[in-house]
Structure formats: structure tokens, C-alpha cells
């Protein structure tokens, strides 16, 4: 990719939180959900494996926390095979650029469909 990645000019930490902030729950042996402020990220894959993916990239400025959660669950210097974005809202893509730069991994998301021109 030759294009420089960047967020919009309004990218900033959003000072909101929930009672679940900082809490992780193992739903199944290969499904772990963790709340960052007001949104969940999910790790899909067993902790003893290096085959896992990250679903969503949290709130703005959350990349370091996501890296810490992953290293705690999968080991130091672990990295997912990819990031899967459920959608493009600020609370799901907040750390994606830093994570891509840190790990050098692919991101998968549904393509945006623009309405066709009415002429």
C-alpha cells in the first residue's frame, strides 16, 4: 500500500466509560470479549494457539490497551492473523491504524456501498 494511513481531523480520545470498562470475559475457550470504555473487542482463537483474529479495534487511542490484552491472553509479542471490522464507526476502528503499523497485518471490512447517481 502506497497511501499513508490517517484518521480524520476529529480523531481524539473520547472521555466516556461504562461499568464494564477493563473487564474481559471468556465466552468460550476460543472466544474472549473485552470492554474498552464503551465498546467490546473480541479475540477469536484459543490462547494456546497463535492462530487468532481480533474483531474490532476499539475506541480512539486504545491500541496500547488492545496490545496489552492480546499479550496477556496469547503471550508477549503475539499478534493476530488479521483485524476484522464489523463496521466503520469511531468506536470500532479507534486503534486500527496503530495496530496495523505495530503488527503489519491485514484488516478486513465490508466494503462501503455508495448510492448510485440519480440523473
C-alpha positions as CSV (number, residue, x, y, z in Angstrom):
1,X,0.0,0.0,0.0
2,X,1.5,3.3,-1.1
3,X,-1.1,5.5,0.6
4,X,-0.4,6.9,4.1
5,X,-3.0,5.8,6.6
6,X,-4.6,8.5,8.8
7,X,-7.7,9.3,10.8
8,X,-9.9,12.3,10.3
9,X,-9.1,15.6,11.8
10,X,-11.6,15.0,14.6
11,X,-9.7,11.9,15.9
12,X,-9.3,12.2,19.7
13,X,-9.8,10.4,22.9
14,X,-13.5,10.4,23.9
15,X,-13.9,10.6,27.7
16,X,-16.7,8.1,28.1
17,X,-16.8,4.8,30.0
18,X,-19.1,2.0,31.2
19,X,-19.1,-0.2,34.3
20,X,-17.6,-3.0,32.1
21,X,-14.6,-1.0,31.1
22,X,-11.4,-3.1,31.5
23,X,-13.3,-6.3,32.0
24,X,-12.7,-9.4,29.9
25,X,-15.0,-12.4,29.7
26,X,-14.2,-15.8,28.2
27,X,-17.4,-16.7,26.4
28,X,-16.0,-20.0,25.0
29,X,-12.4,-21.4,25.1
30,X,-11.8,-19.7,21.8
31,X,-13.9,-16.5,22.2
32,X,-12.8,-13.8,24.6
33,X,-14.5,-10.4,24.8
34,X,-13.0,-7.3,26.5
35,X,-14.6,-3.9,27.0
36,X,-12.7,-0.8,26.3
37,X,-14.6,2.2,27.6
38,X,-18.0,1.6,25.9
39,X,-17.2,-1.0,23.2
40,X,-16.2,-4.6,23.1
41,X,-13.3,-6.1,21.2
42,X,-13.3,-9.9,20.7
43,X,-10.4,-12.3,20.3
44,X,-11.3,-15.4,18.3
45,X,-8.9,-18.3,18.8
46,X,-7.6,-20.5,21.6
47,X,-5.0,-19.0,24.0
48,X,-2.5,-21.8,23.4
49,X,-2.6,-21.2,19.6
50,X,-1.0,-18.4,17.6
51,X,-4.0,-18.7,15.2
52,X,-6.4,-15.9,16.3
53,X,-8.1,-12.8,15.0
54,X,-9.1,-9.5,16.5
55,X,-12.7,-8.4,15.9
56,X,-12.9,-4.6,16.0
57,X,-10.3,-2.1,17.1
58,X,-11.9,-0.2,20.0
59,X,-12.1,3.4,20.8
60,X,-9.7,6.2,19.6
61,X,-6.4,5.9,21.4
62,X,-7.0,2.3,22.5
63,X,-4.3,0.5,20.6
64,X,-1.9,0.1,23.5
65,X,-4.6,-1.4,25.7
66,X,-5.6,-3.8,22.9
67,X,-1.9,-4.9,22.5
68,X,-1.7,-5.5,26.3
69,X,-4.9,-7.6,26.4
70,X,-3.7,-9.7,23.5
71,X,-0.2,-10.2,25.1
72,X,-1.9,-11.2,28.4
73,X,-4.1,-13.8,26.7
74,X,-1.8,-15.1,23.9
75,X,1.7,-14.2,25.2
76,X,4.3,-11.5,24.7
77,X,4.8,-10.4,21.1
78,X,1.7,-12.3,19.9
79,X,-0.2,-10.8,17.0
80,X,-3.5,-11.7,15.4
81,X,-3.6,-13.0,11.9
82,X,-5.9,-10.1,11.0
83,X,-8.3,-7.5,12.2
84,X,-12.0,-7.9,11.3
85,X,-14.0,-4.7,11.5
86,X,-17.8,-5.2,12.0
87,X,-18.4,-1.6,10.8
88,X,-16.6,1.7,10.5
89,X,-17.9,3.7,13.4
90,X,-15.4,5.6,15.6
91,X,-15.9,3.2,18.5
92,X,-14.9,0.1,16.4
93,X,-12.0,1.5,14.3
94,X,-10.3,3.6,17.0
95,X,-7.0,1.8,17.2
96,X,-6.8,0.2,13.8
97,X,-4.1,2.3,12.2
98,X,-1.7,1.9,15.1
99,X,-2.4,-1.8,15.3
100,X,-1.7,-2.2,11.6
101,X,1.5,-0.3,11.9
102,X,2.5,-2.3,15.0
103,X,1.8,-5.8,13.7
104,X,1.9,-5.3,9.9
105,X,-1.4,-7.3,9.4
106,X,-4.4,-7.1,7.2
107,X,-7.7,-5.6,8.0
108,X,-11.0,-7.0,6.6
109,X,-14.2,-5.0,6.5
110,X,-17.4,-4.9,4.4
111,X,-17.0,-2.5,1.5
112,X,-18.8,0.7,1.6
113,X,-21.6,1.0,-0.9
114,X,-22.4,4.4,-2.1
115,X,-25.7,5.3,-3.6
116,X,-25.7,5.4,-7.4
117,X,-26.1,8.8,-9.1
118,X,-29.7,9.7,-10.0
119,X,-29.5,11.7,-13.2
